[in-house]
Amino acid sequence: MKVRASLKALKQKPGSSVVRRHGKVLVINKQHPKWKARQG
């Protein structure tokens, strides 16, 4: 599965983690909740 460039950019932010839930790729960040993204 290709990962979108916007997810890769958000992955570099401090405190973020990439999670797979129900076939979707999510970027979640508890320190900065506005840096959330979803693919799929």
N, CA, C and O atoms as a Tripos MOL2 file, in Angstrom:
@<TRIPOS>MOLECULE
protein
  160   159    40     0     0
PROTEIN
NO_CHARGES

@<TRIPOS>ATOM
      1 N           0.8340   -1.1850    0.0000 N.3       1 MET1
      2 CA          0.0000    0.0000    0.0000 C.3       1 MET1
      3 C           0.8770    1.2450    0.0000 C.2       1 MET1
      4 O           1.7990    1.3670    0.8060 O.2       1 MET1
      5 N           0.5790    2.1700   -0.9130 N.am      2 LYS2
      6 CA          1.3150    3.4280   -0.9330 C.3       2 LYS2
      7 C           0.8430    4.2880    0.2350 C.2       2 LYS2
      8 O          -0.3450    4.3250    0.5560 O.2       2 LYS2
      9 N           1.7740    4.9640    0.8510 N.am      3 VAL3
     10 CA          1.4410    5.8890    1.9290 C.3       3 VAL3
     11 C           1.5490    7.2980    1.3760 C.2       3 VAL3
     12 O           2.5640    7.6720    0.7890 O.2       3 VAL3
     13 N           0.5070    8.0630    1.5660 N.am      4 ARG4
     14 CA          0.4250    9.4030    1.0110 C.3       4 ARG4
     15 C           1.5120   10.3040    1.5990 C.2       4 ARG4
     16 O           1.9270   10.1260    2.7440 O.2       4 ARG4
     17 N           1.9620   11.2640    0.8070 N.am      5 ALA5
     18 CA          3.0570   12.1420    1.2270 C.3       5 ALA5
     19 C           2.6620   12.9770    2.4360 C.2       5 ALA5
     20 O           3.5050   13.3130    3.2680 O.2       5 ALA5
     21 N           1.3720   13.3130    2.5320 N.am      6 SER6
     22 CA          0.9450   14.1180    3.6780 C.3       6 SER6
     23 C           1.0770   13.3270    4.9750 C.2       6 SER6
     24 O           1.3480   13.9060    6.0270 O.2       6 SER6
     25 N           0.8870   12.0030    4.9090 N.am      7 LEU7
     26 CA          1.0620   11.1890    6.1120 C.3       7 LEU7
     27 C           2.5270   11.1040    6.4930 C.2       7 LEU7
     28 O           2.8710   11.1080    7.6750 O.2       7 LEU7
     29 N           3.3850   11.0260    5.4940 N.am      8 LYS8
     30 CA          4.8180   10.9520    5.7910 C.3       8 LYS8
     31 C           5.2990   12.2370    6.4370 C.2       8 LYS8
     32 O           6.1730   12.2140    7.3050 O.2       8 LYS8
     33 N           4.7260   13.3680    6.0120 N.am      9 ALA9
     34 CA          5.1150   14.6470    6.6060 C.3       9 ALA9
     35 C           4.6460   14.7240    8.0540 C.2       9 ALA9
     36 O           5.3730   15.2100    8.9200 O.2       9 ALA9
     37 N           3.4300   14.2430    8.3170 N.am     10 LEU10
     38 CA          2.9150   14.2980    9.6800 C.3      10 LEU10
     39 C           3.6230   13.3020   10.5840 C.2      10 LEU10
     40 O           3.6750   13.4870   11.8000 O.2      10 LEU10
     41 N           4.1650   12.2500    9.9930 N.am     11 LYS11
     42 CA          4.8740   11.2450   10.7850 C.3      11 LYS11
     43 C           6.1340   11.8220   11.4140 C.2      11 LYS11
     44 O           6.5820   11.3420   12.4550 O.2      11 LYS11
     45 N           6.7110   12.8530   10.7900 N.am     12 GLN12
     46 CA          7.9480   13.4510   11.2960 C.3      12 GLN12
     47 C           7.7090   14.3650   12.4870 C.2      12 GLN12
     48 O           8.6580   14.7290   13.1820 O.2      12 GLN12
     49 N           6.4520   14.7440   12.7370 N.am     13 LYS13
     50 CA          6.1540   15.6840   13.8190 C.3      13 LYS13
     51 C           6.3970   15.0180   15.1680 C.2      13 LYS13
     52 O           6.2330   13.8040   15.2920 O.2      13 LYS13
     53 N           6.7840   15.7880   16.1770 N.am     14 PRO14
     54 CA          7.0570   15.1930   17.4840 C.3      14 PRO14
     55 C           5.7820   14.6500   18.1260 C.2      14 PRO14
     56 O           4.7420   15.3070   18.1340 O.2      14 PRO14
     57 N           5.8890   13.4450   18.6580 N.am     15 GLY15
     58 CA          4.7660   12.8360   19.3760 C.3      15 GLY15
     59 C           3.7730   12.1030   18.5090 C.2      15 GLY15
     60 O           2.7440   11.6520   19.0130 O.2      15 GLY15
     61 N           4.0410   11.9660   17.2150 N.am     16 SER16
     62 CA          3.0670   11.3100   16.3450 C.3      16 SER16
     63 C           3.4120    9.8440   16.1620 C.2      16 SER16
     64 O           4.5660    9.4340   16.2930 O.2      16 SER16
     65 N           2.3850    9.0660   15.8570 N.am     17 SER17
     66 CA          2.5880    7.6420   15.6010 C.3      17 SER17
     67 C           1.6260    7.2140   14.5150 C.2      17 SER17
     68 O           0.5280    7.7580   14.3920 O.2      17 SER17
     69 N           2.0450    6.2330   13.7240 N.am     18 VAL18
     70 CA          1.2490    5.7030   12.6350 C.3      18 VAL18
     71 C           0.5920    4.4210   13.1170 C.2      18 VAL18
     72 O           1.2610    3.5310   13.6420 O.2      18 VAL18
     73 N          -0.7250    4.3290   12.9360 N.am     19 VAL19
     74 CA         -1.5030    3.2020   13.4420 C.3      19 VAL19
     75 C          -2.3630    2.6840   12.3040 C.2      19 VAL19
     76 O          -2.8540    3.4620   11.4870 O.2      19 VAL19
     77 N          -2.5490    1.3550   12.2480 N.am     20 ARG20
     78 CA         -3.4920    0.7640   11.2990 C.3      20 ARG20
     79 C          -4.7030    0.2750   12.0720 C.2      20 ARG20
     80 O          -4.5800   -0.5550   12.9720 O.2      20 ARG20
     81 N          -5.8680    0.7900   11.7210 N.am     21 ARG21
     82 CA         -7.1140    0.3730   12.3590 C.3      21 ARG21
     83 C          -8.1580    0.1080   11.2900 C.2      21 ARG21
     84 O          -8.4610    0.9790   10.4750 O.2      21 ARG21
     85 N          -8.7010   -1.0910   11.2980 N.am     22 HIS22
     86 CA         -9.7880   -1.4800   10.3880 C.3      22 HIS22
     87 C          -9.4040   -1.2320    8.9260 C.2      22 HIS22
     88 O         -10.2300   -0.7870    8.1290 O.2      22 HIS22
     89 N          -8.1470   -1.5220    8.5790 N.am     23 GLY23
     90 CA         -7.7070   -1.3580    7.2050 C.3      23 GLY23
     91 C          -7.3760    0.0690    6.8050 C.2      23 GLY23
     92 O          -7.0630    0.3240    5.6420 O.2      23 GLY23
     93 N          -7.4400    1.0040    7.7420 N.am     24 LYS24
     94 CA         -7.1050    2.3910    7.4520 C.3      24 LYS24
     95 C          -5.7770    2.7300    8.1160 C.2      24 LYS24
     96 O          -5.4530    2.2160    9.1870 O.2      24 LYS24
     97 N          -5.0260    3.5900    7.4740 N.am     25 VAL25
     98 CA         -3.7650    4.0690    8.0530 C.3      25 VAL25
     99 C          -4.0490    5.4220    8.6820 C.2      25 VAL25
    100 O          -4.5150    6.3400    8.0070 O.2      25 VAL25
    101 N          -3.7690    5.5490    9.9750 N.am     26 LEU26
    102 CA         -4.0350    6.7790   10.7030 C.3      26 LEU26
    103 C          -2.7510    7.3180   11.2870 C.2      26 LEU26
    104 O          -1.8870    6.5580   11.7250 O.2      26 LEU26
    105 N          -2.6310    8.6230   11.2920 N.am     27 VAL27
    106 CA         -1.5610    9.2840   12.0360 C.3      27 VAL27
    107 C          -2.2370    9.9930   13.1890 C.2      27 VAL27
    108 O          -3.0960   10.8500   12.9810 O.2      27 VAL27
    109 N          -1.8470    9.6340   14.4240 N.am     28 ILE28
    110 CA         -2.4280   10.2610   15.6000 C.3      28 ILE28
    111 C          -1.3200   10.9140   16.3920 C.2      28 ILE28
    112 O          -0.1760   10.4610   16.3950 O.2      28 ILE28
    113 N          -1.6850   11.9900   17.0640 N.am     29 ASN29
    114 CA         -0.7070   12.7460   17.8300 C.3      29 ASN29
    115 C          -1.4100   13.2790   19.0690 C.2      29 ASN29
    116 O          -2.2730   14.1530   18.9750 O.2      29 ASN29
    117 N          -1.0400   12.7510   20.2290 N.am     30 LYS30
    118 CA         -1.7090   13.1790   21.4520 C.3      30 LYS30
    119 C          -1.1980   14.5250   21.9390 C.2      30 LYS30
    120 O          -1.9220   15.2480   22.6230 O.2      30 LYS30
    121 N           0.0460   14.8750   21.5960 N.am     31 GLN31
    122 CA          0.5660   16.1740   22.0210 C.3      31 GLN31
    123 C          -0.0700   17.3130   21.2220 C.2      31 GLN31
    124 O          -0.3700   18.3730   21.7690 O.2      31 GLN31
    125 N          -0.2710   17.0820   19.9250 N.am     32 HIS32
    126 CA         -0.8440   18.1010   19.0390 C.3      32 HIS32
    127 C          -2.0070   17.4620   18.2940 C.2      32 HIS32
    128 O          -1.8030   16.9360   17.2000 O.2      32 HIS32
    129 N          -3.2180   17.4870   18.8430 N.am     33 PRO33
    130 CA         -4.3330   16.7570   18.2320 C.3      33 PRO33
    131 C          -4.7420   17.2630   16.8550 C.2      33 PRO33
    132 O          -5.4580   16.5600   16.1410 O.2      33 PRO33
    133 N          -4.3070   18.4710   16.4540 N.am     34 LYS34
    134 CA         -4.7010   18.9210   15.1240 C.3      34 LYS34
    135 C          -3.9280   18.2040   14.0280 C.2      34 LYS34
    136 O          -4.3390   18.2480   12.8690 O.2      34 LYS34
    137 N          -2.8150   17.5400   14.3590 N.am     35 TRP35
    138 CA         -2.0330   16.8110   13.3710 C.3      35 TRP35
    139 C          -2.5540   15.3880   13.2690 C.2      35 TRP35
    140 O          -1.8480   14.4380   13.6090 O.2      35 TRP35
    141 N          -3.7870   15.2380   12.8000 N.am     36 LYS36
    142 CA         -4.3660   13.9160   12.5980 C.3      36 LYS36
    143 C          -4.5800   13.7400   11.1030 C.2      36 LYS36
    144 O          -4.8740   14.6990   10.3900 O.2      36 LYS36
    145 N          -4.4290   12.5060   10.6350 N.am     37 ALA37
    146 CA         -4.6510   12.2500    9.2120 C.3      37 ALA37
    147 C          -5.1310   10.8290    9.0560 C.2      37 ALA37
    148 O          -4.9140    9.9780    9.9190 O.2      37 ALA37
    149 N          -5.8010   10.5830    7.9140 N.am     38 ARG38
    150 CA         -6.3410    9.2640    7.6450 C.3      38 ARG38
    151 C          -6.1340    8.9380    6.1880 C.2      38 ARG38
    152 O          -6.2250    9.8220    5.3360 O.2      38 ARG38
    153 N          -5.8560    7.6820    5.8840 N.am     39 GLN39
    154 CA         -5.7780    7.2330    4.5050 C.3      39 GLN39
    155 C          -6.4820    5.9030    4.4010 C.2      39 GLN39
    156 O          -6.2420    5.0010    5.2030 O.2      39 GLN39
    157 N          -7.3620    5.7730    3.4040 N.am     40 GLY40
    158 CA         -8.0430    4.4910    3.1750 C.3      40 GLY40
    159 C          -9.4520    4.4700    3.6810 C.2      40 GLY40
    160 O         -10.1380    3.4570    3.5540 O.2      40 GLY40
@<TRIPOS>BOND
     1     1     2 1
     2     2     3 1
     3     3     4 2
     4     3     5 am
     5     5     6 1
     6     6     7 1
     7     7     8 2
     8     7     9 am
     9     9    10 1
    10    10    11 1
    11    11    12 2
    12    11    13 am
    13    13    14 1
    14    14    15 1
    15    15    16 2
    16    15    17 am
    17    17    18 1
    18    18    19 1
    19    19    20 2
    20    19    21 am
    21    21    22 1
    22    22    23 1
    23    23    24 2
    24    23    25 am
    25    25    26 1
    26    26    27 1
    27    27    28 2
    28    27    29 am
    29    29    30 1
    30    30    31 1
    31    31    32 2
    32    31    33 am
    33    33    34 1
    34    34    35 1
    35    35    36 2
    36    35    37 am
    37    37    38 1
    38    38    39 1
    39    39    40 2
    40    39    41 am
    41    41    42 1
    42    42    43 1
    43    43    44 2
    44    43    45 am
    45    45    46 1
    46    46    47 1
    47    47    48 2
    48    47    49 am
    49    49    50 1
    50    50    51 1
    51    51    52 2
    52    51    53 am
    53    53    54 1
    54    54    55 1
    55    55    56 2
    56    55    57 am
    57    57    58 1
    58    58    59 1
    59    59    60 2
    60    59    61 am
    61    61    62 1
    62    62    63 1
    63    63    64 2
    64    63    65 am
    65    65    66 1
    66    66    67 1
    67    67    68 2
    68    67    69 am
    69    69    70 1
    70    70    71 1
    71    71    72 2
    72    71    73 am
    73    73    74 1
    74    74    75 1
    75    75    76 2
    76    75    77 am
    77    77    78 1
    78    78    79 1
    79    79    80 2
    80    79    81 am
    81    81    82 1
    82    82    83 1
    83    83    84 2
    84    83    85 am
    85    85    86 1
    86    86    87 1
    87    87    88 2
    88    87    89 am
    89    89    90 1
    90    90    91 1
    91    91    92 2
    92    91    93 am
    93    93    94 1
    94    94    95 1
    95    95    96 2
    96    95    97 am
    97    97    98 1
    98    98    99 1
    99    99   100 2
   100    99   101 am
   101   101   102 1
   102   102   103 1
   103   103   104 2
   104   103   105 am
   105   105   106 1
   106   106   107 1
   107   107   108 2
   108   107   109 am
   109   109   110 1
   110   110   111 1
   111   111   112 2
   112   111   113 am
   113   113   114 1
   114   114   115 1
   115   115   116 2
   116   115   117 am
   117   117   118 1
   118   118   119 1
   119   119   120 2
   120   119   121 am
   121   121   122 1
   122   122   123 1
   123   123   124 2
   124   123   125 am
   125   125   126 1
   126   126   127 1
   127   127   128 2
   128   127   129 am
   129   129   130 1
   130   130   131 1
   131   131   132 2
   132   131   133 am
   133   133   134 1
   134   134   135 1
   135   135   136 2
   136   135   137 am
   137   137   138 1
   138   138   139 1
   139   139   140 2
   140   139   141 am
   141   141   142 1
   142   142   143 1
   143   143   144 2
   144   143   145 am
   145   145   146 1
   146   146   147 1
   147   147   148 2
   148   147   149 am
   149   149   150 1
   150   150   151 1
   151   151   152 2
   152   151   153 am
   153   153   154 1
   154   154   155 1
   155   155   156 2
   156   155   157 am
   157   157   158 1
   158   158   159 1
   159   159   160 2
@<TRIPOS>SUBSTRUCTURE
     1 MET1         2 RESIDUE 1 A MET
     2 LYS2         6 RESIDUE 1 A LYS
     3 VAL3        10 RESIDUE 1 A VAL
     4 ARG4        14 RESIDUE 1 A ARG
     5 ALA5        18 RESIDUE 1 A ALA
     6 SER6        22 RESIDUE 1 A SER
     7 LEU7        26 RESIDUE 1 A LEU
     8 LYS8        30 RESIDUE 1 A LYS
     9 ALA9        34 RESIDUE 1 A ALA
    10 LEU10       38 RESIDUE 1 A LEU
    11 LYS11       42 RESIDUE 1 A LYS
    12 GLN12       46 RESIDUE 1 A GLN
    13 LYS13       50 RESIDUE 1 A LYS
    14 PRO14       54 RESIDUE 1 A PRO
    15 GLY15       58 RESIDUE 1 A GLY
    16 SER16       62 RESIDUE 1 A SER
    17 SER17       66 RESIDUE 1 A SER
    18 VAL18       70 RESIDUE 1 A VAL
    19 VAL19       74 RESIDUE 1 A VAL
    20 ARG20       78 RESIDUE 1 A ARG
    21 ARG21       82 RESIDUE 1 A ARG
    22 HIS22       86 RESIDUE 1 A HIS
    23 GLY23       90 RESIDUE 1 A GLY
    24 LYS24       94 RESIDUE 1 A LYS
    25 VAL25       98 RESIDUE 1 A VAL
    26 LEU26      102 RESIDUE 1 A LEU
    27 VAL27      106 RESIDUE 1 A VAL
    28 ILE28      110 RESIDUE 1 A ILE
    29 ASN29      114 RESIDUE 1 A ASN
    30 LYS30      118 RESIDUE 1 A LYS
    31 GLN31      122 RESIDUE 1 A GLN
    32 HIS32      126 RESIDUE 1 A HIS
    33 PRO33      130 RESIDUE 1 A PRO
    34 LYS34      134 RESIDUE 1 A LYS
    35 TRP35      138 RESIDUE 1 A TRP
    36 LYS36      142 RESIDUE 1 A LYS
    37 ALA37      146 RESIDUE 1 A ALA
    38 ARG38      150 RESIDUE 1 A ARG
    39 GLN39      154 RESIDUE 1 A GLN
    40 GLY40      158 RESIDUE 1 A GLY
